């Protein structure tokens, strides 16, 4: 990575209209010195990929509270592959039942953060993951 700041795309895909958690995470990442691009509510997987390309995102974080995480992440992964940017680390946060976590990892999700995860843990993971990719 040639630039100084980590660029993180935070997305809300699907019909979920609750973005408090996404905004809290975005603020924590900004306060840690990262550039954060927030897609806003109700983005499609295609919107997320388009924004990731336009903004040259280093990492994508998706917040899902609707219960449609398996379907939406599978679609997002397909769009990332179609755009040849599947190497961008993908994080998922929200209400994710334990039974679905392994399937999300099979879809290429790097890390899953459930409700109540301290934002410091998320910031630390992002910094460490990007450092690994840069070395």
HELIX and SHEET records of a PDB file:
HELIX    1   1 UNK A   20  UNK A   31  1                                  12    
HELIX    2   2 UNK A   45  UNK A   55  1                                  11    
HELIX    3   3 UNK A   69  UNK A   82  1                                  14    
HELIX    4   4 UNK A   98  UNK A  106  1                                   9    
HELIX    5   5 UNK A  119  UNK A  134  1                                  16    
SHEET    1   A 5 UNK A  35  UNK A  38  0                                        
SHEET    2   A 5 UNK A   7  UNK A  12  1                                        
SHEET    3   A 5 UNK A  59  UNK A  64  1                                        
SHEET    4   A 5 UNK A  89  UNK A  94  1                                        
SHEET    5   A 5 UNK A 111  UNK A 114  1                                        
END                                                                             
